[in-house]
Amino acid sequence: MALVINDRVKTTSTAEGNSQTTFAISATAATGFDTFAAGIGTSNTTYYCIFNQGTTEWEVGLGTLSTTTNLQRTTIITSSNSDNVVDFNPGTKDVFCTMPASKTVYLDASTPPVPVGAASAGFALAMAVAL
């Protein structure tokens, strides 16, 4: 099981509830996107976002694609439920790969790499060299 980060992976779901082990997703990709099976691969983990269309329900987390149509919501990073697992109401959900802000290394306006929460740009440079 590997952490896989990929662009343009998106599907939908009509799953309800707060099960972290059985969240059914569609085997059909949104137009112009890849499925989770094609873009991430079964048994791999990825960062995901689930958004219940037309509501304020959303969740960002780390999940495992346990089958081609089942996303296990392993770790909730942020959500509309005070950063806890969301108990989704009925409706169509957009499910897609994302990169949580708390997991990124970014370039600021002066260009040195700065990990989120880093003590200094010098620390960030040391981290970049170590990687």
N, CA and C atoms as an extended XYZ file, in Angstrom:
393
Properties=species:S:1:pos:R:3:atomname:S:1:resname:S:1:resid:I:1 pbc="F F F"
N         0.849       -1.175        0.000 N   MET     1
C         0.000        0.000        0.000 CA  MET     1
C         0.891        1.233        0.000 C   MET     1
N         0.730        2.070       -1.019 N   ALA     2
C         1.536        3.275       -1.170 CA  ALA     2
C         0.642        4.505       -1.126 C   ALA     2
N         1.223        5.622       -0.729 N   LEU     3
C         0.526        6.899       -0.832 CA  LEU     3
C         0.673        7.365       -2.271 C   LEU     3
N        -0.448        7.552       -2.964 N   VAL     4
C        -0.438        7.966       -4.362 CA  VAL     4
C        -1.118        9.328       -4.469 C   VAL     4
N        -0.418       10.274       -5.072 N   ILE     5
C        -0.956       11.609       -5.319 CA  ILE     5
C        -1.128       11.720       -6.830 C   ILE     5
N        -2.308       12.095       -7.280 N   ASN     6
C        -2.535       12.200       -8.711 CA  ASN     6
C        -3.502       13.340       -8.991 C   ASN     6
N        -3.349       13.927      -10.165 N   ASP     7
C        -4.220       15.019      -10.594 CA  ASP     7
C        -5.434       14.463      -11.330 C   ASP     7
N        -6.506       15.217      -11.305 N   ARG     8
C        -7.695       14.955      -12.109 CA  ARG     8
C        -8.293       13.579      -11.868 C   ARG     8
N        -8.470       13.239      -10.594 N   VAL     9
C        -9.178       12.025      -10.189 CA  VAL     9
C       -10.462       12.478       -9.518 C   VAL     9
N       -11.607       12.120      -10.123 N   LYS    10
C       -12.879       12.608       -9.584 CA  LYS    10
C       -14.017       11.679       -9.998 C   LYS    10
N       -14.899       11.427       -9.056 N   THR    11
C       -16.086       10.630       -9.303 CA  THR    11
C       -17.203       11.163       -8.419 C   THR    11
N       -18.277       10.406       -8.294 N   THR    12
C       -19.387       10.811       -7.429 CA  THR    12
C       -19.761        9.660       -6.507 C   THR    12
N       -20.637        9.961       -5.566 N   SER    13
C       -21.136        8.953       -4.635 CA  SER    13
C       -22.527        9.368       -4.179 C   SER    13
N       -23.339        8.386       -3.883 N   THR    14
C       -24.636        8.662       -3.248 CA  THR    14
C       -24.675        8.017       -1.863 C   THR    14
N       -23.504        7.606       -1.363 N   ALA    15
C       -23.423        6.980       -0.042 CA  ALA    15
C       -23.873        7.957        1.038 C   ALA    15
N       -24.459        7.408        2.085 N   GLU    16
C       -24.916        8.203        3.226 CA  GLU    16
C       -24.255        7.676        4.493 C   GLU    16
N       -24.288        8.493        5.531 N   GLY    17
C       -23.818        8.037        6.829 CA  GLY    17
C       -22.380        8.388        7.108 C   GLY    17
N       -21.859        7.775        8.175 N   ASN    18
C       -20.515        8.116        8.640 CA  ASN    18
C       -19.591        6.910        8.726 C   ASN    18
N       -19.883        5.853        7.981 N   SER    19
C       -19.003        4.691        7.988 CA  SER    19
C       -17.640        5.055        7.417 C   SER    19
N       -16.607        4.772        8.165 N   GLN    20
C       -15.269        5.050        7.669 CA  GLN    20
C       -14.711        3.870        6.877 C   GLN    20
N       -15.371        2.713        6.924 N   THR    21
C       -14.845        1.548        6.227 CA  THR    21
C       -15.567        1.232        4.931 C   THR    21
N       -16.795        1.680        4.768 N   THR    22
C       -17.552        1.362        3.556 CA  THR    22
C       -18.205        2.616        2.994 C   THR    22
N       -17.437        3.393        2.250 N   PHE    23
C       -17.979        4.569        1.577 CA  PHE    23
C       -17.923        4.282        0.087 C   PHE    23
N       -19.085        3.937       -0.482 N   ALA    24
C       -19.160        3.526       -1.884 CA  ALA    24
C       -18.989        4.715       -2.813 C   ALA    24
N       -18.130        4.555       -3.813 N   ILE    25
C       -17.939        5.573       -4.835 CA  ILE    25
C       -18.246        4.964       -6.196 C   ILE    25
N       -18.547        5.813       -7.142 N   SER    26
C       -18.894        5.357       -8.487 CA  SER    26
C       -17.660        4.820       -9.208 C   SER    26
N       -17.874        3.833      -10.072 N   ALA    27
C       -16.801        3.298      -10.917 CA  ALA    27
C       -16.635        4.131      -12.182 C   ALA    27
N       -17.464        5.173      -12.323 N   THR    28
C       -17.417        6.039      -13.497 CA  THR    28
C       -16.795        7.375      -13.113 C   THR    28
N       -15.826        7.802      -13.890 N   ALA    29
C       -15.170        9.085      -13.625 CA  ALA    29
C       -16.042       10.234      -14.113 C   ALA    29
N       -15.867       11.392      -13.489 N   ALA    30
C       -16.486       12.607      -14.008 CA  ALA    30
C       -15.860       12.898      -15.374 C   ALA    30
N       -16.592       13.563      -16.243 N   THR    31
C       -16.093       13.863      -17.592 CA  THR    31
C       -14.751       14.587      -17.519 C   THR    31
N       -13.757       14.049      -18.231 N   GLY    32
C       -12.428       14.655      -18.274 CA  GLY    32
C       -11.519       14.245      -17.130 C   GLY    32
N       -11.971       13.322      -16.276 N   PHE    33
C       -11.199       12.896      -15.111 CA  PHE    33
C       -10.954       11.388      -15.160 C   PHE    33
N       -10.076       10.900      -14.275 N   ASP    34
C        -9.847        9.467      -14.087 CA  ASP    34
C       -10.660        8.975      -12.907 C   ASP    34
N       -10.932        7.672      -12.874 N   THR    35
C       -11.541        7.043      -11.704 CA  THR    35
C       -10.477        6.893      -10.624 C   THR    35
N       -10.905        6.610       -9.418 N   PHE    36
C        -9.958        6.321       -8.347 CA  PHE    36
C        -9.169        5.058       -8.662 C   PHE    36
N        -9.823        4.061       -9.262 N   ALA    37
C        -9.135        2.815       -9.601 CA  ALA    37
C        -8.007        3.071      -10.601 C   ALA    37
N        -8.262        3.903      -11.610 N   ALA    38
C        -7.248        4.190      -12.623 CA  ALA    38
C        -6.178        5.154      -12.113 C   ALA    38
N        -6.585        6.164      -11.366 N   GLY    39
C        -5.645        7.202      -10.939 CA  GLY    39
C        -4.904        6.921       -9.649 C   GLY    39
N        -5.483        6.101       -8.771 N   ILE    40
C        -4.871        5.815       -7.471 CA  ILE    40
C        -4.488        4.342       -7.362 C   ILE    40
N        -5.403        3.470       -7.709 N   GLY    41
C        -5.129        2.030       -7.666 CA  GLY    41
C        -5.610        1.400       -6.370 C   GLY    41
N        -6.198        0.237       -6.507 N   THR    42
C        -6.720       -0.493       -5.353 CA  THR    42
C        -5.604       -0.781       -4.349 C   THR    42
N        -5.918       -0.655       -3.088 N   SER    43
C        -5.024       -0.873       -1.933 CA  SER    43
C        -4.086        0.292       -1.649 C   SER    43
N        -4.126        1.338       -2.462 N   ASN    44
C        -3.287        2.505       -2.210 CA  ASN    44
C        -4.070        3.557       -1.431 C   ASN    44
N        -3.323        4.450       -0.784 N   THR    45
C        -3.926        5.547       -0.041 CA  THR    45
C        -3.754        6.844       -0.809 C   THR    45
N        -4.630        7.788       -0.539 N   THR    46
C        -4.554        9.101       -1.171 CA  THR    46
C        -5.279       10.117       -0.299 C   THR    46
N        -5.029       11.376       -0.550 N   TYR    47
C        -5.796       12.439        0.085 CA  TYR    47
C        -7.051       12.669       -0.753 C   TYR    47
N        -8.175       12.808       -0.104 N   TYR    48
C        -9.450       12.935       -0.807 CA  TYR    48
C       -10.268       14.080       -0.224 C   TYR    48
N       -11.255       14.502       -0.990 N   CYS    49
C       -12.279       15.425       -0.520 CA  CYS    49
C       -13.623       14.865       -0.935 C   CYS    49
N       -14.587       14.926       -0.035 N   ILE    50
C       -15.971       14.570       -0.336 CA  ILE    50
C       -16.809       15.823       -0.064 C   ILE    50
N       -17.605       16.211       -1.047 N   PHE    51
C       -18.475       17.381       -0.898 CA  PHE    51
C       -19.886       17.005       -1.312 C   PHE    51
N       -20.834       17.151       -0.404 N   ASN    52
C       -22.230       16.866       -0.697 CA  ASN    52
C       -22.819       18.077       -1.409 C   ASN    52
N       -23.091       17.919       -2.715 N   GLN    53
C       -23.554       19.023       -3.555 CA  GLN    53
C       -24.782       19.722       -2.959 C   GLN    53
N       -24.747       21.056       -2.977 N   GLY    54
C       -25.884       21.840       -2.514 CA  GLY    54
C       -26.030       21.908       -1.005 C   GLY    54
N       -25.017       21.442       -0.269 N   THR    55
C       -25.056       21.491        1.193 CA  THR    55
C       -23.769       22.114        1.715 C   THR    55
N       -23.627       22.143        3.015 N   THR    56
C       -22.379       22.600        3.631 CA  THR    56
C       -21.580       21.423        4.170 C   THR    56
N       -21.919       20.203        3.762 N   GLU    57
C       -21.214       19.002        4.235 CA  GLU    57
C       -19.994       18.723        3.360 C   GLU    57
N       -18.829       18.618        4.016 N   TRP    58
C       -17.599       18.307        3.300 CA  TRP    58
C       -16.598       17.670        4.253 C   TRP    58
N       -15.642       16.982        3.649 N   GLU    59
C       -14.619       16.284        4.450 CA  GLU    59
C       -13.356       16.152        3.604 C   GLU    59
N       -12.209       16.383        4.226 N   VAL    60
C       -10.909       16.157        3.602 CA  VAL    60
C       -10.159       15.178        4.489 C   VAL    60
N        -9.583       14.167        3.872 N   GLY    61
C        -8.892       13.167        4.680 CA  GLY    61
C        -7.923       12.333        3.891 C   GLY    61
N        -7.388       11.332        4.568 N   LEU    62
C        -6.522       10.326        3.973 CA  LEU    62
C        -7.330        9.046        3.920 C   LEU    62
N        -7.429        8.462        2.737 N   GLY    63
C        -8.246        7.270        2.592 CA  GLY    63
C        -7.544        6.201        1.784 C   GLY    63
N        -8.065        4.995        1.891 N   THR    64
C        -7.539        3.845        1.156 CA  THR    64
C        -8.610        3.339        0.207 C   THR    64
N        -8.235        3.127       -1.037 N   LEU    65
C        -9.158        2.535       -1.999 CA  LEU    65
C        -9.106        1.021       -1.800 C   LEU    65
N       -10.072        0.484       -1.040 N   SER    66
C       -10.035       -0.936       -0.682 CA  SER    66
C       -10.529       -1.836       -1.811 C   SER    66
N       -11.443       -1.340       -2.623 N   THR    67
C       -11.872       -2.005       -3.855 CA  THR    67
C       -12.014       -0.900       -4.893 C   THR    67
N       -12.336       -1.246       -6.118 N   THR    68
C       -12.443       -0.202       -7.147 CA  THR    68
C       -13.555        0.795       -6.861 C   THR    68
N       -14.497        0.412       -5.987 N   THR    69
C       -15.627        1.307       -5.687 CA  THR    69
C       -15.846        1.508       -4.189 C   THR    69
N       -14.803        1.375       -3.389 N   ASN    70
C       -14.949        1.589       -1.944 CA  ASN    70
C       -13.759        2.376       -1.402 C   ASN    70
N       -14.051        3.537       -0.848 N   LEU    71
C       -13.022        4.385       -0.247 CA  LEU    71
C       -13.135        4.296        1.271 C   LEU    71
N       -12.088        3.783        1.905 N   GLN    72
C       -12.052        3.756        3.376 CA  GLN    72
C       -11.534        5.098        3.861 C   GLN    72
N       -12.327        5.767        4.668 N   ARG    73
C       -11.985        7.092        5.175 CA  ARG    73
C       -11.136        6.910        6.439 C   ARG    73
N        -9.850        6.712        6.251 N   THR    74
C        -8.937        6.327        7.328 CA  THR    74
C        -8.710        7.431        8.356 C   THR    74
N        -8.328        8.616        7.882 N   THR    75
C        -7.982        9.728        8.766 CA  THR    75
C        -8.681       10.991        8.289 C   THR    75
N        -9.463       11.604        9.150 N   ILE    76
C       -10.131       12.861        8.803 CA  ILE    76
C        -9.175       13.995        9.167 C   ILE    76
N        -8.871       14.845        8.195 N   ILE    77
C        -7.943       15.958        8.429 CA  ILE    77
C        -8.717       17.221        8.770 C   ILE    77
N        -9.698       17.574        7.949 N   THR    78
C       -10.592       18.705        8.225 CA  THR    78
C       -11.983       18.336        7.726 C   THR    78
N       -12.986       18.965        8.307 N   SER    79
C       -14.345       18.675        7.851 CA  SER    79
C       -15.308       19.744        8.338 C   SER    79
N       -16.515       19.671        7.812 N   SER    80
C       -17.577       20.573        8.247 CA  SER    80
C       -18.170       20.136        9.579 C   SER    80
N       -17.690       19.018       10.109 N   ASN    81
C       -18.158       18.488       11.393 CA  ASN    81
C       -17.048       18.631       12.441 C   ASN    81
N       -16.539       19.836       12.581 N   SER    82
C       -15.473       20.135       13.552 CA  SER    82
C       -14.291       19.187       13.402 C   SER    82
N       -13.922       18.912       12.167 N   ASP    83
C       -12.776       18.057       11.825 CA  ASP    83
C       -12.947       16.609       12.252 C   ASP    83
N       -14.185       16.177       12.383 N   ASN    84
C       -14.509       14.774       12.659 CA  ASN    84
C       -15.170       14.172       11.429 C   ASN    84
N       -15.341       12.856       11.433 N   VAL    85
C       -16.009       12.192       10.321 CA  VAL    85
C       -17.400       12.798       10.123 C   VAL    85
N       -17.768       13.021        8.865 N   VAL    86
C       -19.062       13.621        8.539 CA  VAL    86
C       -20.105       12.519        8.361 C   VAL    86
N       -21.264       12.729        8.941 N   ASP    87
C       -22.411       11.841        8.755 CA  ASP    87
C       -23.194       12.410        7.575 C   ASP    87
N       -22.848       11.958        6.357 N   PHE    88
C       -23.407       12.547        5.149 CA  PHE    88
C       -24.893       12.241        5.000 C   PHE    88
N       -25.653       13.279        4.649 N   ASN    89
C       -27.071       13.159        4.332 CA  ASN    89
C       -27.226       12.669        2.896 C   ASN    89
N       -28.447       12.267        2.517 N   PRO    90
C       -28.673       11.842        1.131 CA  PRO    90
C       -28.303       12.948        0.143 C   PRO    90
N       -27.917       12.539       -1.037 N   GLY    91
C       -27.558       13.487       -2.091 CA  GLY    91
C       -26.343       13.000       -2.845 C   GLY    91
N       -26.038       13.703       -3.923 N   THR    92
C       -24.873       13.356       -4.738 CA  THR    92
C       -23.652       14.073       -4.195 C   THR    92
N       -22.598       13.291       -3.963 N   LYS    93
C       -21.352       13.843       -3.456 CA  LYS    93
C       -20.296       13.833       -4.554 C   LYS    93
N       -19.522       14.903       -4.646 N   ASP    94
C       -18.318       14.908       -5.466 CA  ASP    94
C       -17.215       14.309       -4.612 C   ASP    94
N       -16.471       13.359       -5.167 N   VAL    95
C       -15.364       12.722       -4.456 CA  VAL    95
C       -14.136       12.876       -5.353 C   VAL    95
N       -13.104       13.526       -4.841 N   PHE    96
C       -11.943       13.788       -5.681 CA  PHE    96
C       -10.660       13.822       -4.865 C   PHE    96
N        -9.539       13.650       -5.569 N   CYS    97
C        -8.230       13.758       -4.924 CA  CYS    97
C        -7.916       15.225       -4.697 C   CYS    97
N        -7.270       15.491       -3.589 N   THR    98
C        -6.878       16.854       -3.261 CA  THR    98
C        -5.547       16.806       -2.525 C   THR    98
N        -4.971       17.947       -2.297 N   MET    99
C        -3.748       18.053       -1.497 CA  MET    99
C        -4.062       18.978       -0.337 C   MET    99
N        -4.250       18.414        0.875 N   PRO   100
C        -4.596       19.251        2.030 CA  PRO   100
C        -3.516       20.304        2.308 C   PRO   100
N        -3.934       21.503        2.596 N   ALA   101
C        -2.993       22.589        2.870 CA  ALA   101
C        -2.028       22.228        3.992 C   ALA   101
N        -2.499       21.496        4.991 N   SER   102
C        -1.635       21.142        6.127 CA  SER   102
C        -0.563       20.122        5.765 C   SER   102
N        -0.620       19.557        4.561 N   LYS   103
C         0.353       18.544        4.135 CA  LYS   103
C         1.288       19.043        3.045 C   LYS   103
N         1.262       20.335        2.746 N   THR   104
C         2.034       20.845        1.620 CA  THR   104
C         3.332       21.523        2.036 C   THR   104
N         4.259       21.528        1.108 N   VAL   105
C         5.447       22.367        1.169 CA  VAL   105
C         5.259       23.350        0.023 C   VAL   105
N         5.444       24.619        0.262 N   TYR   106
C         5.128       25.608       -0.751 CA  TYR   106
C         6.245       26.617       -0.892 C   TYR   106
N         6.210       27.371       -1.970 N   LEU   107
C         7.138       28.470       -2.191 CA  LEU   107
C         6.417       29.766       -1.864 C   LEU   107
N         7.032       30.584       -1.005 N   ASP   108
C         6.412       31.869       -0.709 CA  ASP   108
C         6.894       32.901       -1.735 C   ASP   108
N         6.549       34.151       -1.542 N   ALA   109
C         6.855       35.188       -2.514 CA  ALA   109
C         8.352       35.375       -2.750 C   ALA   109
N         9.198       35.008       -1.778 N   SER   110
C        10.644       35.178       -1.958 CA  SER   110
C        11.312       33.885       -2.433 C   SER   110
N        10.573       32.871       -2.753 N   THR   111
C        10.948       31.612       -3.383 CA  THR   111
C        11.534       30.490       -2.539 C   THR   111
N        12.040       30.667       -1.339 N   PRO   112
C        12.554       29.476       -0.657 CA  PRO   112
C        11.426       28.540       -0.240 C   PRO   112
N        11.671       27.234       -0.276 N   PRO   113
C        10.624       26.305        0.163 CA  PRO   113
C        10.353       26.479        1.650 C   PRO   113
N         9.090       26.562        2.016 N   VAL   114
C         8.708       26.784        3.409 CA  VAL   114
C         7.635       25.769        3.802 C   VAL   114
N         8.014       24.715        4.568 N   PRO   115
C         6.974       23.783        5.027 CA  PRO   115
C         6.000       24.495        5.961 C   PRO   115
N         4.746       24.106        5.908 N   VAL   116
C         3.744       24.690        6.790 CA  VAL   116
C         4.186       24.487        8.232 C   VAL   116
N         4.236       25.551        9.008 N   GLY   117
C         4.619       25.467       10.409 CA  GLY   117
C         6.124       25.460       10.641 C   GLY   117
N         6.933       25.675        9.594 N   ALA   118
C         8.393       25.650        9.751 CA  ALA   118
C         8.855       26.828       10.595 C   ALA   118
N         9.926       26.617       11.335 N   ALA   119
C        10.453       27.647       12.216 CA  ALA   119
C        11.116       28.778       11.430 C   ALA   119
N        11.759       28.455       10.293 N   SER   120
C        12.454       29.483        9.532 CA  SER   120
C        12.705       29.001        8.113 C   SER   120
N        13.102       29.951        7.260 N   ALA   121
C        13.455       29.593        5.890 CA  ALA   121
C        14.708       28.714        5.883 C   ALA   121
N        15.619       28.927        6.835 N   GLY   122
C        16.815       28.085        6.944 CA  GLY   122
C        16.446       26.641        7.232 C   GLY   122
N        15.485       26.453        8.107 N   PHE   123
C        14.984       25.108        8.401 CA  PHE   123
C        14.377       24.498        7.146 C   PHE   123
N        13.636       25.309        6.405 N   ALA   124
C        13.004       24.819        5.180 CA  ALA   124
C        14.056       24.393        4.170 C   ALA   124
N        15.136       25.171        4.034 N   LEU   125
C        16.203       24.814        3.102 CA  LEU   125
C        16.858       23.510        3.527 C   LEU   125
N        17.088       23.330        4.819 N   ALA   126
C        17.658       22.084        5.325 CA  ALA   126
C        16.739       20.907        5.027 C   ALA   126
N        15.436       21.118        5.169 N   MET   127
C        14.480       20.058        4.850 CA  MET   127
C        14.537       19.710        3.373 C   MET   127
N        14.618       20.734        2.503 N   ALA   128
C        14.644       20.493        1.068 CA  ALA   128
C        15.913       19.742        0.666 C   ALA   128
N        17.052       20.097        1.253 N   VAL   129
C        18.302       19.415        0.959 CA  VAL   129
C        18.245       17.966        1.447 C   VAL   129
N        17.650       17.751        2.612 N   ALA   130
C        17.553       16.395        3.178 CA  ALA   130
C        16.675       15.496        2.332 C   ALA   130
N        15.678       16.074        1.671 N   LEU   131
C        14.781       15.283        0.846 CA  LEU   131
C        15.443       14.930       -0.445 C   LEU   131
